[in-house]
Amino acid sequence: MAKPVVAIVGRPNVGKSTLFNRLIGARKAIVEDIPGVTRDRIYDNSEWRGREFIVIDTGGIRFDEGDIFASEIKMQAELAIEEADVIIFVVDNKTGITAEDEQVAEMLRRSQKPVIVAANKVEDFSKHISYYEFYQLGLGDPIPVSAMHGMNTDELLDAVVAKFPPQPEKEEEEDRIKIAIVGRPNVGKSSLVNAFLGEKRVIVSDVPGTTRDAIDTPFTYAGRQYTLIDTAGIRRKSRIKDATERYSVIRALRSIDRADVVLIMIDATEGVTEQDKKIAGYVHEQAKANIIVVNKWDLVKKDEHTMNIYDERIREELKFLAYSPILYVSAVTKQRVFKILDIVDFVVEQHNRRITTAELNRVVNEAIMLNPLPGGGGKKVKILYTTQVRTAPPTFVFFANHPEGVHFSYLRYLENVLRKNFGFEGTPIRLLVRQNEKKEFN
């Protein structure tokens, strides 16, 4: 199931980014006491009472039509509101209701989405009357919080989770490989879907963003069963701006969560953009099997070196996807399109690959002999045993006498060793270090 989306909105300088950081447990958003410092939407994952969800931080909404940044930020917030399952409307308890608060409230009422009013910057939670005026916004009971100090955020999160769509009963796994196709608007996602299906299942246009929602389409090829998840995002022509391109990330996240393998589409005529990096980074963070699909290859002037040059550029820009296969295709001419499905089968197999404990320890012990662990703080660090604890993604635990002494650079070395010996192409792998149960003395 795709994760619910929670958008944090409000006028400038009410503490939205502070609340965002509190909910995700990190300082990811820029926090300054200057209105307008958060201009772009920021997103991350969070969890409360067993429900995982995506949180979007937005810039402060202002209604100054003459300010180009205000107009852009307002559009970004509107797009986040449109995508959200639940909206947290942050207001400043110290200053009380402002005209801009009332304008934001009106915008939220029009959205017809569940809204929770968070009265931020409350210092004394015993004085309920201090935040009662926010009832005037007509959006239900305000919840007092102090995002800065993390006070009463548990009550806020309880209210948020209560508004989520119900979790469907867990269905039996279909014997189909679910393929999410993600990328910026107009890279050819819908064209690729149509090439697979041999029909115009989704609208194709030169206007970026002509597919509104993720569309799941089951199909069979060469006796194998797949489900395609197309993830483009539609916007009215008046909204087709840079904001739309950044917004496509949020829509892609939902589909990535549900997929077995992700096709990360790159436009061959434009190369890797910052937006491509954001989407690819999320795929990697979610540990999904993936393939880099470079589309519109038919539009590139080529010689015998072109593909190698492209390979080098992509590897440089997407260093964290060094394990991912790269395939050059044309969805329009169908060049290498069905080769994608062969590679999909392969990377899903790699994603679910399990190595025997005996073989794993043989390879790891040999690697340690060739490149011994450095000492940690005067301690002799040893990896005593290795086991694979799960698949999808392949996850390995190294039991050590002093886990804190195993440096991340040494784990990178071990990852390279595992990939060299066992492949794992197209899939992230996870390496964990744990304390050996038997106490070892130096």
C-alpha positions in Angstrom: 0.0 0.0 0.0 1.2 3.5 -0.8 2.0 5.6 2.3 -0.4 8.4 3.2 0.8 12.0 2.6 0.7 14.7 5.2 1.2 18.3 4.1 2.3 21.0 6.6 1.0 24.5 5.5 0.5 27.9 6.8 1.7 31.5 6.4 5.4 32.4 6.8 7.2 32.2 10.1 4.7 30.1 12.1 7.1 27.2 12.7 6.2 24.8 9.9 9.8 23.7 9.2 10.4 23.3 13.0 7.4 21.0 13.2 8.5 19.1 10.0 11.9 18.5 11.6 10.2 17.3 14.8 7.9 14.9 12.9 10.7 13.3 10.9 13.2 13.3 13.8 15.9 15.3 11.9 17.0 18.8 11.0 16.4 18.5 7.2 14.4 21.7 6.6 16.2 25.1 6.9 15.0 26.8 10.1 15.5 30.6 10.5 13.4 33.3 12.1 13.1 35.0 8.7 9.8 34.8 6.7 10.1 33.0 3.4 13.3 31.0 4.0 11.7 27.7 2.9 10.8 28.3 -0.7 10.7 24.7 -2.0 8.7 21.8 -0.8 10.7 19.3 1.2 9.5 15.7 1.9 10.6 12.8 4.1 9.3 9.7 5.8 7.8 9.4 9.3 6.0 6.8 11.4 3.5 7.0 14.3 1.8 4.1 16.0 2.7 1.6 13.3 1.5 3.8 10.4 4.2 5.0 8.0 3.6 8.2 6.1 5.2 10.9 3.9 5.5 14.5 5.3 5.8 17.5 3.0 7.1 20.8 4.3 5.9 23.8 2.3 6.9 27.4 2.1 5.0 30.1 3.9 1.8 31.0 1.9 1.4 34.7 1.2 -1.2 36.4 -1.1 0.9 39.2 -2.5 0.2 38.7 -6.3 3.0 41.2 -7.1 5.7 39.0 -5.5 7.0 36.4 -7.9 8.3 34.2 -5.0 5.0 34.5 -3.1 3.1 33.3 -6.2 5.5 30.4 -6.7 5.4 29.3 -3.1 1.6 29.5 -3.0 1.4 27.3 -6.1 3.8 24.8 -4.5 1.6 24.7 -1.4 -1.6 24.2 -3.5 0.0 21.3 -5.2 1.0 19.7 -1.9 -2.5 20.2 -0.6 -3.9 18.6 -3.7 -1.8 15.5 -3.1 -2.2 15.3 0.7 -4.4 12.8 2.5 -4.2 15.0 5.7 -3.2 18.7 6.1 -1.6 20.2 9.2 -2.4 23.9 9.2 0.1 25.6 11.5 -0.8 28.9 13.1 1.1 31.1 15.6 -0.4 31.1 19.0 1.6 34.1 20.1 0.3 36.4 17.4 -3.2 35.0 17.0 -5.3 34.9 13.9 -4.1 37.1 11.0 -5.7 38.0 7.7 -3.4 35.6 5.9 -4.4 32.8 8.3 -8.0 33.4 7.3 -7.1 33.3 3.6 -5.2 30.1 4.1 -8.1 28.6 6.0 -10.4 29.5 3.1 -8.1 27.8 0.6 -8.1 24.7 2.8 -11.9 24.6 3.1 -12.1 24.6 -0.6 -9.7 21.6 -0.8 -12.3 19.5 1.1 -9.3 17.6 2.6 -9.1 16.6 6.3 -7.4 19.5 8.1 -5.9 19.7 11.6 -5.1 23.1 13.1 -1.8 23.1 15.0 -1.6 26.1 17.3 2.2 26.4 17.6 4.4 28.2 20.1 2.2 27.5 23.1 4.2 28.0 26.3 1.6 27.2 29.0 -0.7 24.2 28.1 -2.8 24.8 31.2 -4.3 28.0 29.7 -6.6 26.6 27.1 -8.2 30.0 26.4 -4.9 31.1 24.8 -5.6 29.1 21.6 -9.4 29.1 21.6 -9.6 32.0 19.1 -8.5 29.5 16.3 -11.9 27.9 16.5 -12.9 31.0 14.4 -11.1 29.5 11.4 -13.9 26.9 11.1 -11.6 24.0 10.8 -12.3 22.1 14.0 -10.6 21.8 17.3 -7.1 23.4 17.3 -4.4 21.3 18.9 -1.8 23.3 21.0 1.8 22.3 20.4 5.3 23.6 20.8 7.3 22.3 17.8 10.5 23.8 19.2 10.3 21.7 22.4 8.3 18.8 21.0 5.5 19.3 23.5 2.0 17.8 22.7 3.2 16.6 19.3 2.0 13.1 20.3 -1.6 14.4 20.5 -1.1 16.1 17.1 0.1 12.9 15.5 -2.7 10.9 17.0 -5.1 13.2 15.3 -3.3 13.0 12.0 -3.2 9.2 12.0 -6.9 9.1 12.9 -7.6 10.9 9.6 -5.7 8.5 7.4 -7.5 6.3 5.0 -8.1 2.8 6.6 -5.4 0.2 5.9 -6.8 -2.4 3.5 -6.7 -6.0 4.7 -3.5 -7.6 3.5 -4.1 -9.3 0.3 -2.3 -12.4 -0.8 0.7 -11.6 -2.9 -0.1 -11.8 -6.6 2.3 -13.7 -8.8 3.0 -10.6 -10.7 6.0 -8.3 -10.7 4.9 -4.8 -10.0 6.9 -2.3 -12.0 6.8 1.4 -11.1 7.9 3.8 -13.9 9.1 7.1 -12.4 10.8 10.2 -13.7 10.3 13.9 -14.5 7.3 15.0 -16.5 7.6 14.4 -20.3 10.5 11.9 -20.1 8.2 9.3 -21.8 6.7 7.3 -19.0 3.3 7.0 -20.6 4.8 6.3 -24.0 6.8 3.4 -22.4 3.6 2.0 -20.9 1.9 2.2 -24.3 4.9 0.5 -25.9 4.6 -2.4 -23.5 0.9 -2.8 -24.0 0.7 -2.1 -27.7 -2.2 0.3 -27.2 -2.9 3.8 -26.0 -3.7 2.8 -22.4 -2.7 6.3 -21.1 -2.8 9.7 -22.7 0.5 10.7 -24.4 1.2 14.4 -25.1 4.1 16.7 -25.6 2.7 18.8 -22.7 4.4 17.8 -19.5 2.1 16.1 -17.1 -0.9 14.7 -19.0 -1.6 11.7 -16.8 -3.4 12.5 -13.6 -3.0 9.6 -11.3 -1.0 6.4 -11.0 -2.6 3.9 -13.3 -2.0 0.1 -12.5 -2.2 -2.0 -15.6 -1.7 -5.8 -15.5 -0.2 -7.5 -18.6 1.5 -10.6 -19.8 4.6 -10.9 -21.9 6.2 -14.2 -23.0 4.2 -16.0 -20.5 5.4 -13.8 -17.6 3.0 -11.6 -15.6 3.6 -8.0 -14.7 1.7 -4.9 -13.4 2.8 -1.5 -14.7 2.4 1.5 -12.4 2.5 4.7 -14.5 3.3 7.7 -12.3 3.1 10.9 -14.4 1.3 13.9 -12.9 -1.3 16.1 -14.7 -1.6 19.8 -14.3 -3.8 22.4 -16.0 -1.8 24.3 -18.6 -1.8 27.4 -16.3 0.2 25.3 -13.8 2.8 23.8 -16.1 5.8 25.5 -14.7 8.9 24.4 -12.8 6.7 23.8 -9.8 5.0 20.9 -11.6 8.4 19.3 -12.2 9.4 19.4 -8.6 6.0 18.2 -7.6 6.3 15.0 -9.6 8.6 13.6 -6.8 5.7 13.4 -4.4 3.5 11.5 -6.8 6.3 9.1 -7.6 6.9 8.3 -4.0 3.5 6.6 -3.6 4.2 4.3 -6.6 7.8 3.5 -5.5 6.5 2.2 -2.2 4.2 -0.3 -3.9 6.7 -1.6 -6.5 8.9 -4.7 -6.7 11.2 -3.0 -9.2 11.5 0.7 -10.3 12.3 2.0 -13.8 14.1 5.3 -13.3 13.5 7.1 -16.6 16.1 9.7 -17.9 15.6 11.9 -20.9 18.6 11.2 -23.2 18.3 14.7 -24.8 18.6 16.4 -21.4 20.8 14.1 -19.3 20.6 13.7 -15.5 18.9 16.6 -13.8 18.6 17.5 -10.1 15.0 16.3 -10.2 16.2 12.9 -11.5 18.7 12.7 -8.6 15.9 13.3 -6.1 13.7 10.6 -7.5 16.6 8.1 -7.9 17.7 8.9 -4.3 14.4 8.0 -2.9 14.4 4.7 -4.9 17.8 3.9 -3.4 16.7 4.9 0.2 13.7 2.7 -0.1 16.0 -0.2 -1.1 14.0 -1.0 -4.2 15.4 -3.0 -7.1 15.8 -0.6 -10.0 17.0 -0.1 -13.6 18.1 3.2 -15.1 16.2 3.6 -18.4 17.5 6.3 -20.8 14.6 7.1 -23.1 14.5 9.1 -26.4 17.7 7.4 -27.5 16.5 7.7 -31.1 16.9 11.5 -30.9 20.6 11.4 -29.9 23.3 11.7 -32.6 25.6 8.7 -32.1 28.9 7.3 -33.0 30.7 4.3 -31.6 31.6 6.2 -28.4 28.3 7.8 -27.5 26.9 5.1 -25.3 30.1 4.8 -23.3 30.2 8.6 -22.8 26.6 8.5 -21.6 27.4 5.7 -19.2 30.3 7.7 -17.7 28.1 10.8 -17.2 25.2 8.9 -15.6 27.6 7.0 -13.3 29.2 10.3 -12.3 25.8 12.0 -11.5 24.2 8.9 -9.9 27.1 7.5 -8.0 24.9 5.9 -5.4 23.3 3.7 -8.1 26.6 2.2 -9.3 24.9 -1.2 -9.0 22.0 -0.3 -11.4 21.9 -1.6 -15.0 21.6 1.2 -17.6 19.5 0.6 -20.7 19.1 2.9 -23.7 15.7 2.8 -25.3 13.1 4.6 -27.5 9.6 4.2 -26.3 8.4 5.7 -29.6 10.3 3.3 -31.9 10.2 0.5 -29.3 14.0 0.1 -29.6 15.1 -2.3 -26.7 11.8 -1.8 -24.9 11.1 -5.4 -24.3 14.7 -5.9 -23.3 13.7 -4.0 -20.2 11.4 -6.9 -19.1 14.3 -9.4 -19.3 16.3 -7.1 -17.0 13.4 -6.6 -14.7 13.2 -10.4 -14.2 16.9 -10.5 -13.6 17.1 -7.6 -11.0 14.0 -9.0 -9.1 15.8 -12.3 -8.9 18.9 -10.5 -7.6 16.8 -8.5 -5.1 15.4 -11.8 -3.7 18.7 -13.7 -3.8 19.8 -15.6 -0.7 23.4 -16.8 -0.1 24.2 -19.9 2.0 25.8 -19.1 5.3 28.8 -21.3 4.5 29.5 -19.6 1.2 29.0 -16.2 2.7 31.4 -16.7 5.5 34.0 -18.3 3.1 33.9 -15.1 1.0 33.9 -12.7 3.9 36.7 -14.4 5.8 38.8 -14.4 2.6 38.2 -10.7 2.2 39.2 -10.0 5.8 42.4 -12.0 5.3 43.3 -10.0 2.2 42.4 -6.7 3.9 42.4 -7.0 7.7 40.2 -4.8 9.9 42.1 -1.8 11.3 42.1 -1.6 15.1 39.6 0.6 16.8 40.8 2.7 19.7 43.5 0.2 20.6 41.1 -2.7 20.4 41.6 -5.6 18.1 38.4 -5.6 16.0 37.2 -8.9 14.6 34.3 -10.0 12.5 33.5 -13.4 13.8 30.5 -14.5 11.8 28.3 -13.3 9.0 24.7 -14.2 8.0 22.0 -13.1 5.6 18.9 -12.1 7.6 16.5 -11.2 4.8 16.0 -10.7 1.1 14.3 -7.8 -0.9 16.7 -6.1 -0.3 19.5 -8.6 0.6 20.5 -7.8 4.1 23.6 -9.1 5.9 24.6 -9.0 9.6 28.3 -9.0 10.6 28.8 -10.1 14.2 31.8 -8.4 15.7 33.5 -8.3 19.1 33.6 -4.5 18.9 30.9 -3.3 16.4 31.7 0.4 16.9 35.2 -0.3 15.5 34.0 -1.4 12.1 34.3 1.8 10.0 31.7 2.6 7.3 34.6 2.6 4.8 35.3 -1.0 5.6 31.7 -1.9 5.1 31.9 -0.3 1.7 34.9 -2.6 1.0 32.8 -5.6 2.1 29.8 -4.5 0.0 32.1 -4.4 -3.1 33.4 -7.9 -2.2 29.8 -9.3 -1.9 28.9 -7.7 -5.2 32.0 -9.0 -6.9 31.3 -12.5 -5.8 27.5 -12.7 -5.8 26.4 -10.0 -8.2 23.3 -8.3 -6.7 23.0 -6.2 -9.8 20.1 -3.8 -9.8 19.5 -4.1 -6.0 20.7 -2.2 -3.0 22.2 -4.4 -0.3 22.2 -3.6 3.4 25.1 -4.3 5.8 24.6 -4.3 9.5 27.1 -4.8 12.3 26.0 -6.3 15.6 27.7 -7.3 18.9 28.7 -10.9 19.0 26.8 -12.8 21.6 29.8 -14.5 23.0 32.0 -12.0 24.9 35.5 -11.7 23.5 38.4 -10.2 25.3 41.4 -8.4 23.8 
